[in-house]
């Protein structure tokens, strides 16, 4: 790799990944904060009861999933470097609105709008990453992007613990309200930063941080490896999407993965809150960060392995085993307090499947940017939509601490994940062999034609 290309990649990393990671960080910071606020006084102050937390969460995911695919279509028509930061301002303001909620209805409204504004942050950034980098460069960068998710979740726990300890009743404002205020300030600052550094797709206007020569090099280096991002969806896109296996298996894998994520998130916090005789408010907010710490380390390591080996399936299958062990502990339940905590923490290994699955999908569909955009948006929309409904049944807040039905269902989806990963591996290998055979046949035909032409020329007197 030339020095010019190395310099270009560094500039792309500093612009795409810094804003992308910070944006994803605030997305999960804002998402996790509703749970941290709930276990830190919001429930009591607003008179919440029963499974209202679950319904508020479902409201967020309903709007998030409903608007995701239309928003991603919108993203193909307008500059991503304007759309994504503008949407972040929207969810920053709706998060700020949560700080002043006086009733549960306000929580529903603000979480609905937060879902609307956050809907294409994830898929939009993945789309940009897949448009600027070669297939062999995507794995570790998607892993770095995904690490921002558990970092946001982890930071939310420590931020709420700090707000509860140091800001509670400052200026007459409860600690859980300060959490949303600080979240909003961080979110709005990062959104403003995005307007200056985040690029659009390579086929549009040159980003301000690279030269004309580097812009030309950026487009040239991915030519033939990554399909140029079209500015509109063609009429036959859905025929192409639904006639291939990519949509069906990647959506299924993402849905199973979303289910397997759940135990280590909100249910873990509800478990700890139900044992308030054992754990303090600070511990309830900070102990779940162990899960996110596991997620960060495992996701980063697996991203490196995937890039080095080109085998996304290998680390994906490897991390499924500890998740399976964790779910067995939670289903068994009578394994002591340490055993149950270990069960929740082991589910943190599932986080590595997010960047691995998305990176794998980006590489498999590198030749069709339109299909890649539709499939990745569908993965997130459908997976989260199903999760929005199932979490109400699987982990109702009123049944804490033992969500036996939810634990059993996730044990089943964890087993199912093995089968889905193997199916994707088989079909992607089959397609790769077919492509090689087709390419080899075309080369043979070309050689034969050249030989025939040479003989014809020799025969001419």
C-alpha positions in Angstrom: 0.0 0.0 0.0 1.4 3.4 -1.0 1.9 6.2 1.4 -0.8 8.2 -0.3 -3.3 5.5 0.2 -2.3 5.1 3.9 -2.7 8.8 4.4 -6.2 8.7 2.7 -7.3 5.7 4.9 -6.1 7.6 8.0 -8.2 10.6 7.1 -11.2 8.4 6.4 -10.8 6.7 9.7 -10.5 10.0 11.6 -13.7 11.4 9.9 -16.0 8.4 9.5 -15.1 6.4 12.6 -14.7 9.3 15.0 -18.2 10.8 14.3 -19.7 7.4 13.6 -18.5 6.0 17.0 -19.4 9.1 18.9 -22.9 9.1 17.3 -23.5 5.5 18.1 -22.1 6.1 21.6 -24.8 8.8 22.2 -27.5 6.6 20.6 -26.9 3.9 23.2 -26.2 6.4 26.0 -29.7 7.8 25.4 -31.3 4.4 25.1 -29.8 2.9 28.2 -30.5 6.1 30.3 -34.2 5.3 30.4 -33.5 2.1 32.3 -30.9 3.7 34.5 -33.3 6.5 35.3 -36.1 3.9 36.1 -34.0 2.2 38.7 -32.7 5.5 40.2 -35.9 7.2 41.2 -38.0 7.9 38.1 -40.3 5.0 38.7 -41.2 6.3 42.2 -41.4 10.0 41.2 -43.7 9.5 38.2 -45.7 6.8 39.9 -44.9 4.1 37.3 -46.3 0.7 37.9 -46.6 -2.8 36.3 -44.9 -3.2 32.9 -44.9 0.5 31.9 -41.1 0.5 31.3 -41.6 -2.4 28.8 -44.3 -0.5 27.0 -42.2 2.7 26.8 -39.3 0.6 25.4 -41.7 -1.0 22.9 -42.9 2.5 21.8 -39.4 3.6 21.1 -38.6 0.5 19.0 -42.0 0.7 17.2 -41.2 4.2 15.9 -37.5 3.3 15.3 -38.4 0.3 13.1 -41.3 1.9 11.3 -39.3 4.9 10.1 -36.0 3.1 9.4 -36.4 1.9 5.9 -38.1 5.1 4.6 -35.3 7.1 6.3 -32.6 5.0 4.7 -34.3 5.6 1.3 -34.3 9.3 2.1 -30.6 9.0 2.9 -29.9 7.8 -0.7 -31.3 11.1 -2.0 -29.7 13.6 0.3 -26.2 14.1 1.7 -25.5 11.7 4.5 -23.1 14.3 6.1 -26.1 16.6 6.6 -28.9 14.1 7.3 -27.3 12.1 10.0 -26.1 15.0 12.2 -29.5 16.7 11.7 -31.3 13.6 13.0 -28.9 13.5 16.0 -30.0 17.0 16.9 -33.5 15.7 16.9 -32.9 12.9 19.3 -30.8 15.1 21.5 -33.7 17.5 21.9 -36.2 14.7 22.6 -33.8 13.3 25.2 -33.7 16.7 26.8 -37.5 16.7 27.0 -37.4 13.6 29.2 -35.7 15.6 31.9 -38.8 17.7 32.3 -41.4 14.8 32.2 -44.1 15.2 34.8 -46.1 12.1 33.8 -45.7 8.8 32.0 -47.5 10.1 28.9 -44.6 12.5 28.3 -42.2 9.6 28.5 -44.1 7.8 25.8 -44.1 10.9 23.5 -40.4 11.7 24.0 -39.3 8.1 23.4 -41.5 7.9 20.3 -39.7 10.9 18.8 -36.3 9.6 19.9 -37.0 6.4 17.9 -38.0 8.5 14.8 -34.8 10.5 14.9 -32.4 7.6 15.7 -33.9 5.3 13.1 -31.2 5.5 10.4 -28.1 6.4 12.5 -27.0 2.8 12.6 -27.7 1.7 9.1 -26.6 5.1 7.7 -23.2 4.9 9.2 -22.7 1.3 8.1 -23.8 2.3 4.6 -21.1 5.0 4.6 -18.4 2.6 5.9 -19.3 0.1 3.2 -19.0 2.8 0.5 -15.5 4.0 1.3 -13.6 0.9 2.3 -12.4 -2.3 0.6 -14.0 -5.6 1.8 -10.8 -6.6 3.7 -10.9 -3.3 5.6 -14.4 -3.4 6.8 -14.3 -6.0 9.6 -12.2 -4.2 12.2 -13.8 -0.8 11.4 -17.3 -2.1 11.9 -16.1 -3.7 15.1 -14.8 -0.4 16.3 -18.1 1.3 15.3 -20.0 -1.3 17.3 -17.8 -1.0 20.4 -19.3 2.5 20.8 -22.6 0.8 21.6 -21.5 -1.0 24.8 -19.4 2.0 25.6 -22.5 4.2 25.6 -24.3 1.6 27.7 -21.4 1.5 30.2 -21.0 5.2 30.4 -24.8 5.6 31.0 -24.4 3.4 34.1 -21.5 5.4 35.5 -23.1 8.7 34.5 -26.3 7.9 36.4 -24.4 6.7 39.4 -22.5 10.0 39.4 -25.6 12.1 38.8 -27.4 10.3 41.7 -24.5 10.8 44.0 -23.4 14.4 43.1 -26.3 16.1 41.3 -29.4 14.7 43.0 -31.6 17.7 44.1 -29.1 20.3 42.8 -31.3 23.3 41.9 -34.2 21.1 43.0 -33.7 18.6 40.1 -33.6 14.9 40.8 -30.5 12.9 39.9 -32.3 10.9 37.2 -33.4 14.1 35.5 -29.8 15.4 35.5 -28.9 12.2 33.6 -31.1 13.2 30.6 -29.8 16.8 30.7 -26.2 15.7 30.5 -27.0 13.2 27.8 -28.7 15.9 25.7 -25.7 18.2 26.0 -23.3 15.5 24.9 -25.5 14.5 22.0 -26.0 18.0 20.7 -22.3 18.7 20.8 -21.5 15.6 18.8 -24.2 16.4 16.3 -22.6 19.8 15.7 -19.2 18.1 15.3 -20.6 15.8 12.6 -21.6 18.6 10.3 -17.9 19.5 9.9 -16.2 16.1 9.7 -18.6 13.4 8.4 -18.4 12.6 4.7 -21.1 11.7 2.2 -20.7 8.8 -0.2 -17.7 8.9 -2.6 -19.8 9.6 -5.7 -21.1 12.9 -4.5 -19.3 16.1 -3.4 -15.6 15.8 -2.2 -15.3 15.8 1.6 -13.7 18.9 2.9 -10.9 17.0 4.7 -9.4 15.4 1.5 -7.8 16.8 -1.6 -9.1 16.3 -5.2 -6.3 13.8 -5.8 -7.2 11.8 -2.7 -10.9 11.9 -3.7 -10.0 10.4 -7.1 -7.8 7.8 -5.4 -10.6 6.9 -2.9 -13.0 6.2 -5.8 -10.3 4.3 -7.8 -9.2 2.0 -5.0 -12.7 0.6 -4.5 -13.6 0.3 -8.2 -14.5 -3.3 -9.0 -14.5 -4.2 -5.3 -17.4 -2.1 -4.0 -20.4 -1.2 -6.1 -20.8 2.6 -6.3 -23.6 3.8 -4.0 -26.5 4.7 -6.4 -28.4 7.8 -5.6 -31.8 6.1 -6.0 -33.3 2.7 -5.8 -33.8 1.0 -9.1 -37.1 -0.6 -10.0 -35.8 -4.2 -9.9 -34.1 -3.9 -6.5 -36.8 -5.8 -4.6 -36.8 -8.6 -7.2 -33.0 -8.9 -6.7 -33.3 -8.7 -3.0 -36.0 -11.4 -2.6 -34.6 -13.7 -5.2 -31.4 -14.2 -3.3 -30.7 -15.8 0.0 -29.0 -12.8 1.6 -32.1 -11.0 2.8 -33.7 -14.1 4.4 -30.6 -15.5 6.3 -29.1 -12.2 7.4 -32.4 -10.9 8.6 -32.9 -14.2 10.5 -29.5 -14.1 12.0 -29.9 -10.5 13.1 -33.3 -11.3 14.7 -31.9 -14.2 16.6 -28.9 -12.0 17.7 -31.2 -9.3 18.9 -33.0 -11.9 21.1 -29.8 -13.1 22.5 -28.7 -9.6 23.5 -31.6 -9.0 25.7 -30.8 -10.8 29.0 -27.7 -8.8 29.7 -29.4 -5.4 29.1 -32.6 -4.2 30.7 -33.5 -7.6 32.4 -30.2 -7.5 34.3 -30.9 -4.1 35.7 -34.4 -5.2 36.7 -33.0 -8.3 38.3 -30.6 -6.1 40.4 -33.3 -3.6 41.3 -35.6 -6.5 42.5 -32.8 -7.4 45.0 -32.4 -3.9 46.4 -31.8 -5.5 49.8 -28.5 -6.7 48.4 -27.5 -4.0 45.9 -27.4 -0.2 46.3 -28.6 2.3 43.6 -25.0 2.9 42.6 -24.4 -0.9 42.3 -27.6 -1.4 40.3 -26.2 1.2 37.8 -22.6 0.0 37.6 -22.7 -3.8 37.9 -24.3 -4.2 34.4 -21.3 -2.3 32.9 -19.3 -5.6 33.4 -21.4 -7.0 30.6 -20.5 -4.1 28.4 -16.8 -4.3 29.3 -16.9 -8.0 28.1 -18.7 -6.9 24.9 -16.0 -4.3 24.1 -13.1 -6.6 24.5 -14.6 -9.5 22.7 -16.0 -7.4 19.8 -12.7 -5.7 19.1 -10.7 -9.0 19.2 -13.2 -10.7 16.9 -13.1 -7.9 14.4 -9.3 -8.2 14.2 -9.6 -12.0 13.7 -12.2 -11.6 11.0 -10.1 -9.1 9.1 -6.9 -11.2 9.4 -8.5 -14.5 8.4 -11.4 -13.3 6.2 -13.6 -15.8 8.2 -16.4 -13.9 9.9 -18.1 -17.2 10.8 -15.2 -18.5 12.9 -15.3 -15.9 15.8 -19.2 -15.7 15.4 -19.5 -19.4 16.2 -16.9 -19.2 19.0 -18.6 -16.5 20.9 -22.0 -18.3 20.8 -20.7 -21.0 23.1 -20.3 -18.8 26.2 -23.7 -17.2 25.5 -25.1 -20.7 25.5 -23.4 -21.4 28.8 -24.8 -18.2 30.3 -28.4 -19.0 29.3 -28.1 -22.5 30.7 -27.2 -21.0 34.1 -30.1 -18.5 34.0 -32.6 -21.3 33.0 -31.3 -23.5 35.8 -31.6 -20.5 38.2 -30.8 -22.4 41.4 -27.1 -21.8 40.9 -26.5 -19.2 43.6 -26.2 -15.5 43.3 -22.7 -15.7 41.8 -23.9 -18.3 39.2 -26.8 -16.0 38.1 -24.5 -13.0 37.8 -22.2 -15.1 35.7 -25.1 -16.1 33.5 -26.0 -12.5 32.8 -22.4 -11.4 32.2 -21.6 -14.3 29.8 -24.3 -12.9 27.5 -22.0 -10.0 26.8 -20.1 -12.3 24.4 -23.1 -11.9 22.0 -22.1 -8.3 21.2 -19.4 -9.6 18.9 -22.0 -11.0 16.6 -23.2 -7.5 15.7 -20.1 -6.3 13.9 -19.3 -9.8 12.6 -22.8 -10.2 11.0 -22.9 -6.7 9.6 -19.3 -6.9 8.3 -20.1 -10.3 6.8 -23.2 -9.0 5.1 -21.3 -6.0 3.7 -18.6 -8.2 2.2 -21.0 -10.7 0.8 -23.1 -8.0 -0.9 -20.2 -5.7 -1.8 -21.1 -6.0 -5.5 -24.6 -4.5 -5.1 -24.8 -1.3 -3.1 -28.6 -1.1 -3.4 -29.1 -4.6 -2.1 -26.7 -3.9 0.7 -28.6 -0.8 1.7 -32.0 -2.6 1.7 -30.8 -5.8 3.4 -28.9 -4.0 6.2 -31.8 -1.7 6.9 -34.2 -4.7 6.9 -31.9 -6.6 9.3 -32.0 -3.8 11.9 -35.7 -2.8 11.3 -37.2 -6.3 11.4 -34.9 -7.6 14.2 -35.7 -4.7 16.5 -39.4 -4.7 15.6 -39.7 -8.3 16.7 -37.6 -7.6 19.8 -39.9 -4.6 20.7 -42.8 -7.0 20.9 -41.2 -10.0 22.5 -39.4 -8.1 25.3 -42.8 -7.1 26.7 -43.8 -10.8 27.0 -40.3 -12.2 27.8 -39.1 -9.7 30.4 -42.1 -7.9 32.0 -40.8 -5.6 34.8 -43.4 -6.9 37.1 -42.0 -10.4 37.1 -38.4 -9.5 38.1 -36.1 -11.1 39.1 -36.8 -14.4 37.5 -37.8 -14.1 33.8 -37.9 -17.8 33.2 -39.9 -17.7 30.0 -37.6 -15.2 28.5 -34.5 -17.2 29.5 -35.9 -20.4 27.9 -36.7 -18.6 24.7 -33.2 -17.1 24.4 -31.7 -20.5 25.1 -33.6 -21.7 22.0 -32.6 -18.8 19.8 -28.9 -19.2 20.9 -29.0 -22.8 19.6 -30.7 -21.6 16.5 -27.9 -19.1 15.9 -25.5 -21.9 15.3 -27.6 -23.2 12.5 -28.1 -19.8 10.9 -24.3 -19.1 10.9 -23.5 -22.4 9.3 -26.2 -21.9 6.6 -24.7 -18.5 5.7 -21.2 -20.0 5.6 -22.4 -22.8 3.3 -24.2 -20.5 0.9 -21.6 -17.8 0.8 -18.9 -20.4 0.0 -21.1 -21.9 -2.7 -21.6 -18.5 -4.3 -17.9 -17.8 -4.2 -17.1 -21.1 -5.9 -19.6 -20.3 -8.6 -18.1 -16.9 -9.2 -14.7 -18.4 -9.5 -15.9 -21.0 -12.0 -17.7 -18.3 -14.0 -14.6 -16.1 -14.0 -12.4 -19.0 -15.0 -14.7 -19.9 -17.9 -14.8 -16.4 -19.2 -11.0 -16.2 -19.1 -10.7 -19.5 -21.0 -13.1 -18.2 -23.6 -11.0 -15.0 -23.9 -7.8 -17.0 -24.4 -9.5 -19.3 -27.0 -10.7 -16.3 -28.9 -7.3 -14.7 -28.9 -5.7 -18.0 -30.1 -8.2 -18.3 -32.9 -7.6 -14.7 -33.9 -3.8 -15.3 -34.0 -4.3 -18.3 -36.2 -6.5 -16.3 -38.6 -4.0 -13.6 -38.9 -1.2 -16.1 -39.6 -3.3 -17.6 -42.3 -3.7 -14.3 -44.1 -1.1 -14.0 -46.8 
